[in-house]
Amino acid sequence: MDIRIERTATPAQKPDSTKLGFGRYFTDHMFIMDYTPDKGWHDARIVPFANISLHPAATVFHYGAEIFEGMKAYRREDGTVQLFRPMENVKRMNSSADRLCLPLLDEEDALEAIKKFVEVEQDWVPSNPGTSLYLRPFLFGCDEQLGLHTLQNAMFVIIASPVGSYYAAGINPVKIMIETEDVRAVKGGTGYTKCGGNYAASNRAGARAEANGYSQVLWLDGVHRKYIEEVGAMNVMFRIGDEIVTPDLSGSILPGITRKSCLEVLRNEGYKVSERRLSVDELVEAMENGTLREAWGCGTAAVVSPIGELAYQGKKYTVNNFEIGEVTQHLYNTLTGIQWGKIDDSYGWTVEIPKA
């Protein structure tokens, strides 16, 4: 794929890498590619970071025709920059695009675009422990016409932000509230996609949880209101007795890449792992009888986030004495070790970026 590169004449001053937070700063450039029915995907370009100009009737504003991905570039101790399972993100993006009837990307071209963009912006990949360059590819419809119809025009964009820990507490345990009023998604809907509408629909419950001192909500299924689905912006796993349980991908749960990686590591190391329906009643019973040994969320932004407290119907349950469990810590160490190149990548998950 031919990618035109226009470098900025006014590079931004890079932020203090010890005070990055998450998603607050952006790099000098962005990748853009357009889609039209007559040309398909065309005019791939890396240009200076700037506002995007769109018609007020653009489809994305009125009908939510938008999908996105989250991934990271990591700097190894030797200075090399690498990606973690980027093709998995590309494939999931196409799955999301198919559900929202947005034009699909050529997977090899999309991967090439991501790699070239990171190559151009690699000076923005921080090197402090726990930091990375967060990549946000997104795709949206931009037809200049009101009224529901098949999408004709679209835009694919990649922006990047140097980041630290997703949670201010870092790898410390967080408090989670089990949501009993709102639902996130139902089978047959868009729950398995990474589209903005899923997150917009979760804002109210998230705000209630935050007002009560909780980091995120734990969603129940939208039909029975009893089966565990996922935690806010992450998948979730529980260690009950000697079994590690995570909700199965029933169509309303995002097929997380970190989730997939955790499962592969655990199975490879001989743990008993089950992908199945887990009712809130079973979870409460495990909390009450002491067999819930660990609980954690997993996702690109936080990697692995231990859960120290769960609240349900007015009761609070402490998990593992509000400490990081051994499996949770092991998964965090293993995944981040591979991502930052501190341990050998025996799975073949990393993709090295050429030095500029």
BELVENJO-V669224 format. One record per residue. N is the residue number from 1. RES is the residue in one small letter. D_FIRST is the distance of its C-alpha to the first C-alpha in whole Angstrom. Layout:
# BELVENJO-V669224
((N & RES & D_FIRST) (N & RES & D_FIRST))
This chain:
# BELVENJO-V669224
((1 & m & 0) (2 & d & 4) (3 & i & 6) (4 & r & 10) (5 & i & 12) (6 & e & 16) (7 & r & 19) (8 & t & 22) (9 & a & 25) (10 & t & 27) (11 & p & 26) (12 & a & 28) (13 & q & 31) (14 & k & 30) (15 & p & 32) (16 & d & 35) (17 & s & 33) (18 & t & 37) (19 & k & 37) (20 & l & 33) (21 & g & 34) (22 & f & 31) (23 & g & 29) (24 & r & 31) (25 & y & 29) (26 & f & 25) (27 & t & 23) (28 & d & 22) (29 & h & 19) (30 & m & 17) (31 & f & 13) (32 & i & 13) (33 & m & 11) (34 & d & 13) (35 & y & 14) (36 & t & 17) (37 & p & 19) (38 & d & 18) (39 & k & 14) (40 & g & 13) (41 & w & 10) (42 & h & 9) (43 & d & 10) (44 & a & 8) (45 & r & 10) (46 & i & 13) (47 & v & 16) (48 & p & 20) (49 & f & 21) (50 & a & 23) (51 & n & 25) (52 & i & 23) (53 & s & 25) (54 & l & 25) (55 & h & 28) (56 & p & 31) (57 & a & 31) (58 & a & 27) (59 & t & 27) (60 & v & 26) (61 & f & 30) (62 & h & 32) (63 & y & 31) (64 & g & 29) (65 & a & 26) (66 & e & 24) (67 & i & 22) (68 & f & 21) (69 & e & 21) (70 & g & 23) (71 & m & 22) (72 & k & 22) (73 & a & 21) (74 & y & 24) (75 & r & 26) (76 & r & 28) (77 & e & 31) (78 & d & 30) (79 & g & 27) (80 & t & 24) (81 & v & 22) (82 & q & 21) (83 & l & 20) (84 & f & 22) (85 & r & 21) (86 & p & 17) (87 & m & 16) (88 & e & 20) (89 & n & 19) (90 & v & 16) (91 & k & 18) (92 & r & 21) (93 & m & 19) (94 & n & 18) (95 & s & 22) (96 & s & 23) (97 & a & 21) (98 & d & 22) (99 & r & 26) (100 & l & 25) (101 & c & 24) (102 & l & 21) (103 & p & 17) (104 & l & 16) (105 & l & 12) (106 & d & 10) (107 & e & 11) (108 & e & 9) (109 & d & 6) (110 & a & 9) (111 & l & 10) (112 & e & 8) (113 & a & 8) (114 & i & 12) (115 & k & 12) (116 & k & 11) (117 & f & 13) (118 & v & 16) (119 & e & 15) (120 & v & 16) (121 & e & 19) (122 & q & 20) (123 & d & 23) (124 & w & 24) (125 & v & 24) (126 & p & 28) (127 & s & 30) (128 & n & 33) (129 & p & 35) (130 & g & 33) (131 & t & 31) (132 & s & 27) (133 & l & 24) (134 & y & 23) (135 & l & 20) (136 & r & 20) (137 & p & 17) (138 & f & 19) (139 & l & 18) (140 & f & 21) (141 & g & 22) (142 & c & 23) (143 & d & 25) (144 & e & 27) (145 & q & 30) (146 & l & 33) (147 & g & 34) (148 & l & 32) (149 & h & 30) (150 & t & 27) (151 & l & 24) (152 & q & 22) (153 & n & 20) (154 & a & 18) (155 & m & 16) (156 & f & 14) (157 & v & 15) (158 & i & 16) (159 & i & 19) (160 & a & 21) (161 & s & 25) (162 & p & 27) (163 & v & 29) (164 & g & 32) (165 & s & 34) (166 & y & 34) (167 & y & 37) (168 & a & 40) (169 & a & 42) (170 & g & 39) (171 & i & 40) (172 & n & 43) (173 & p & 44) (174 & v & 44) (175 & k & 46) (176 & i & 45) (177 & m & 46) (178 & i & 46) (179 & e & 46) (180 & t & 48) (181 & e & 48) (182 & d & 44) (183 & v & 42) (184 & r & 38) (185 & a & 37) (186 & v & 38) (187 & k & 37) (188 & g & 35) (189 & g & 34) (190 & t & 31) (191 & g & 32) (192 & y & 30) (193 & t & 27) (194 & k & 26) (195 & c & 26) (196 & g & 28) (197 & g & 31) (198 & n & 32) (199 & y & 33) (200 & a & 34) (201 & a & 37) (202 & s & 38) (203 & n & 39) (204 & r & 42) (205 & a & 43) (206 & g & 41) (207 & a & 43) (208 & r & 46) (209 & a & 46) (210 & e & 45) (211 & a & 48) (212 & n & 50) (213 & g & 48) (214 & y & 46) (215 & s & 42) (216 & q & 41) (217 & v & 42) (218 & l & 42) (219 & w & 41) (220 & l & 43) (221 & d & 42) (222 & g & 42) (223 & v & 45) (224 & h & 47) (225 & r & 47) (226 & k & 48) (227 & y & 45) (228 & i & 43) (229 & e & 39) (230 & e & 37) (231 & v & 38) (232 & g & 36) (233 & a & 33) (234 & m & 33) (235 & n & 34) (236 & v & 38) (237 & m & 40) (238 & f & 43) (239 & r & 46) (240 & i & 49) (241 & g & 51) (242 & d & 49) (243 & e & 46) (244 & i & 43) (245 & v & 42) (246 & t & 39) (247 & p & 39) (248 & d & 37) (249 & l & 34) (250 & s & 36) (251 & g & 34) (252 & s & 35) (253 & i & 33) (254 & l & 30) (255 & p & 29) (256 & g & 28) (257 & i & 26) (258 & t & 29) (259 & r & 31) (260 & k & 30) (261 & s & 30) (262 & c & 33) (263 & l & 34) (264 & e & 33) (265 & v & 34) (266 & l & 38) (267 & r & 38) (268 & n & 37) (269 & e & 40) (270 & g & 42) (271 & y & 43) (272 & k & 44) (273 & v & 41) (274 & s & 42) (275 & e & 39) (276 & r & 42) (277 & r & 43) (278 & l & 45) (279 & s & 48) (280 & v & 49) (281 & d & 52) (282 & e & 51) (283 & l & 50) (284 & v & 53) (285 & e & 55) (286 & a & 53) (287 & m & 53) (288 & e & 57) (289 & n & 58) (290 & g & 56) (291 & t & 54) (292 & l & 50) (293 & r & 50) (294 & e & 46) (295 & a & 44) (296 & w & 40) (297 & g & 37) (298 & c & 34) (299 & g & 30) (300 & t & 27) (301 & a & 29) (302 & a & 33) (303 & v & 32) (304 & v & 35) (305 & s & 38) (306 & p & 42) (307 & i & 44) (308 & g & 47) (309 & e & 49) (310 & l & 48) (311 & a & 50) (312 & y & 52) (313 & q & 54) (314 & g & 56) (315 & k & 56) (316 & k & 54) (317 & y & 53) (318 & t & 52) (319 & v & 50) (320 & n & 51) (321 & n & 53) (322 & f & 50) (323 & e & 49) (324 & i & 45) (325 & g & 46) (326 & e & 45) (327 & v & 43) (328 & t & 41) (329 & q & 41) (330 & h & 40) (331 & l & 37) (332 & y & 36) (333 & n & 37) (334 & t & 35) (335 & l & 31) (336 & t & 31) (337 & g & 32) (338 & i & 29) (339 & q & 27) (340 & w & 29) (341 & g & 29) (342 & k & 33) (343 & i & 33) (344 & d & 32) (345 & d & 29) (346 & s & 30) (347 & y & 28) (348 & g & 25) (349 & w & 23) (350 & t & 22) (351 & v & 19) (352 & e & 19) (353 & i & 17) (354 & p & 17) (355 & k & 19) (356 & a & 18))
